[in-house]
Amino acid sequence: FFPNVRLESESPLSVAARTGEPLWLESRPEYLARFPSFAPKVIHALGAHALACLPLSVEGRLVGALAFGFDRPHAFTAHERAFALTLARQCAQALERVQLLDHERQTKEAARFLAQASTRLSESLDLKTTLDTLSSLLVPTLADMLTVHLARPDGSLVLELASHTDPSQQPRLLQSLTGEAKPLQPNWEELELGLARLRGKRSGTPSRNQSEVLRRALETVSAVSWLVVPLRSRGRTLGALSLGRLSAPFNTHQVEQAEELGRRAALAVDNAGLYALELSSRKRTERLLDRTDGLQRLTAAISRALTTQEVAAVVVRQGLEVLGAQNGAVWLLTPDGRGLELLQVEHGDPVMVRDFRRLLLAADVPISEAVRTRAPVWVEAWEKQQHRYPAASEWMRTPPNGLSMACLPLEAENRVFGGLAFSFEGSRRFSDEDRGFLEVLAGICAQGLERARLYESERRARERLALLASASEQLAASLEYETTLQTVAGLGVPALADFCFLDVRDSEGEVRRVARAASERKQALLAGTRWAHSDHPELNLCALSSGKTALHPEIDDAWRRKVAGGPEHLALLQQLELRSMLSVPLRSNGRLLGALTLCYGESERHHTEEDVQLAEELARRAAAGVENARLFQQSQQAIRLRDDFLSIAGHELNTPLTSLKLQVDSLRARPHEPDQAKRKLEKASQQISRLAKLVSALLDVSRITGGRLKLEPQPMDLGHTVREVANRLAEELNRSGSELRVHADEGVVGNWDSFRMDQVVTNLLSNAIKYGQGRGIEVSVKAEPDKATLVVKDGGIGIAPEAQPRLFQRFARAVSDRHYGGFGLGLWIVKQVVEAHGGDIKVQSQPGDGSTFVVQLPRKDAPASGPGSAG
Ligand code: ADP
C-alpha cells in the first residue's frame, strides 16, 4: 500500500524519519488526533489500532524507517520502548552495512567492467573490430540494443553499427534507424544537447527535442528507455552511441557507466581512425618506397642501356609496371624541331601507333602540347577533355570505360627534346604523388636519353671514322676500274643507305649506273634503273645534274608522285619504299665524275646533316678512287699500245737486219777483200749483232709482257751451254781483257729450254764482261740432286746496295748511260726466264768489289712450259 512514501509527507513514518524521533501511537483516537488526514487511510488499510514508527539512522545519518502495527490498542511500556529503539539501531546499522557492501560490489563490478572494456577496446586497432568489441561489451550487459553513428569529415553522421540482443531484431533496428533508404542523420545539437541524457519511455511523452524520426524508431524497436552518449576525444565529437532498453529504464549508475564507456570507446574509435590514417600513410609510404625502388631499378637499367632506343624501352616498361598503365611511348623532337618522332612504344594499338609515329609539334595532341609548352598535360578523363584535341580525337580509340593520359616533356640541360606519355584504361585522378613520380620518371628518362644520345653520337663519330678508313682500304685494294666502281657503290650500305647507286660519266659523256642494295629484291628492282635528267631541276634531285649535294630526308607519297617521271617510275619509287635520299657529287680536280645516291627505304631511317658530311667525305675518297682507277686503266691501255708497238717494231726491224747481216757476212767471207775493208766489215757485223740483240730484247719484252713467252723444255746440259756461250763470247772477252774461268760439273742435266738457258748465260756473262773492268771472271755450274746452280762472278764495278732491289725490273739500270750503253732489259729477261723454269736468281755485290749472280734451277718437275709474267 505504501511502497513509496515521500519524506516530506505528513505520515507517521515520514515524521519519524524526518524528526529522528520515535512515534508511539497507542490507540486509534490518538492516531486520528495526531494525523487526522493520514490516519483514516492507514487504519482502513491496515486495520491497525496501535503503531510504532522508528527512524533508522546511523550516527545521525537517516537510512530508513521502521514501523510496527498492532491489531488492538497497546500501551508501550518503557521496557518495550527501549527494546524497540535498540532493535531500530541494530537494524539501521545492518541496513547500512548491506547498503555499503552492495555499493562496494557495484563499484567493483563497474570498475572491473570498465577495466575489461578498456583492455578489449584498446586491443583492437581497426574501426570494425572496435565497434564489434563495443557491441559485445554493451549488449546485453548494459543495454538490449546499441547503435553507433560516426561523423564524416563533411559533418554528416553515418550509422556504423546496429546491434540487438535478439539478432533477429537487428534488421528491424537497422531499418528503423535508417528510414527508407537514407541513413539517419540527426543534427548535432539534437544529439549533444537533447538526446545525450534522453530517457524516453515508449508510451511516455517524448522529450521536446526528440526528433520525429527517433521517436518512431524507438516505437518500432519497442525501446522503453533510450540513452545517447556522445563520443568525444581530443576535443572533437566523433559520433554517438545510442543504447536502448526493452524493460527497466537506465539507472544513474548505468548512465554513468555508459558515459564512462563512451569516453573509452571514443578514444578507441579515435585511435582506430588515427591508425587507419597511419596505415594509409604507411601504405602510401610503402607505395612510394615501391616506386622509389622502381626508380632505383630504372636508373640501374638505364645505366646499362647504350642506345636511346634501349633507354626509352627501359623507361616505358618500368613506367607500365609501376603505374599499371595500359601503354606508354617516347617521342623525340625531329632535328628541325617541328615534329615528334616515335622512338619507343609498348603495348600500343598498331593503328594508333601508325597515326602517332610522326606528329607535328603544333598539332592538337596532348603529347605535342606537353612538349610545346614544356609542361605536363594530365588528361584525367579523355571523354571529357577530347574536345580540346580535335586532331587526336579522330585517331584515338576510347575504351568503353574511359581513358586517361599523362604526357610529359623530356628536358635535359634546359633543352626540350622529346616527350613521354602513358595512357590508362578508365578515367583516373592523378594524385600529387602520381604526378611527382611521373615527373621524376620523365627526368630520369631525359637524362638517360641525353647520355645515350651523346654516347650514340660519339659512337657514330667512331663508326664514321671506321667507315672512312674501311672505304680507303677497300678503294686501295684494287686499281681495277670496274672493281672500284662496285666498291664505291657498296660503301654506303648499310651505314648510310638501305640501297644506293653510283652514276659515273665517262669521257664520252655517257652515264653508267652501278647499284648496290641490302636486299636481293631491291637489287633486282635497281638493276633495270638508269640515270636520266630530272624534270625538276629546281628540286635538285641528283648531284650528277646539279653538281651539288641533294638532301631529301622526308619523302612521302606526295613527294614521290611529284618527282616521278611517269606511272612506272612512280611504281618503282613505291616498291623501293623510298623515304629519304641523299645524293653527293664525285669530283676530282674540279671535274664532276659522277654522283653517289644513298637512299633509305624499309629501315624508315632519315638522313641527317651528320650523314651529309659523312657522305661528302666518302664521296671525296670515292672520287679519288675512281679517278685513280680511271688513270690506271688509261695507263694500262697506253702500256698495251706501247708493247704492241714494240712487238711490231721488233719484227719489222728484224727482217732487214737479218738480210743485212747475211750480206755483210758474205762480204766478209770473200777472200780478195783488202784488209782495211775486212776490218770495217767486221766492225759492221759486230754492230749488226748488237743491233739484233737489242731488237731481240725488245721482242722478248713484248713477248713476256704479253704473256707469250713459250718455253720448250728438253733434257740439256747446262755446263755444255756455258762452254758454248764462253766460246761465242771469246772475242769480246779478249777485247775486255778479262780472263774467264769455268768450273762445270760433269752432266748438269735438266729439263730446260736450251735457247732460253743460252740467253740467261749470255746475258749474265756479257754483263760480267761489260762491268768487269777487265778483271777475272769465274763461271761455275754445280749439280745437286734436285737443283742446278749457276754462278757468274766478276771483280768489276759492283752494284750499290740501294740499286740492288730493283736491278731485275724492266729498264732498271744502276749505271749512267754515258759510260755504259744498254736498255736495262737483260737482267729482267733473265729473271723472267729463270722464274718461268721455277727457279730464282739473286745477286751479291759490293760497289768496287765485283758482283756475283747466283741462278738456281730445279732439276726435277721442271715445267713443261710456263707463261712469262708481266712484272
Ligand atoms: P743493261 O746492262 O743493258 O743496262 P741489265 O738488265 O743487264 O741491263 O742490267 C741492269 C743494270 O744492272 C745495269 O745497267 C748495271 O747497272 C747493273 N749490272 C748488271 N750486271 C752487273 C754486273 N755484273 N756488275 C755491275 N753492275 C751490273
Residues whose N, C-alpha, C, O or C-beta is under 5 A from the ligand:
A	BS01	ADP	N767 A768 Y771 G798 I799 L807 A812 R813 A814 V815 G821 G822 F823 G824 L825 G826 L827 W828 S851
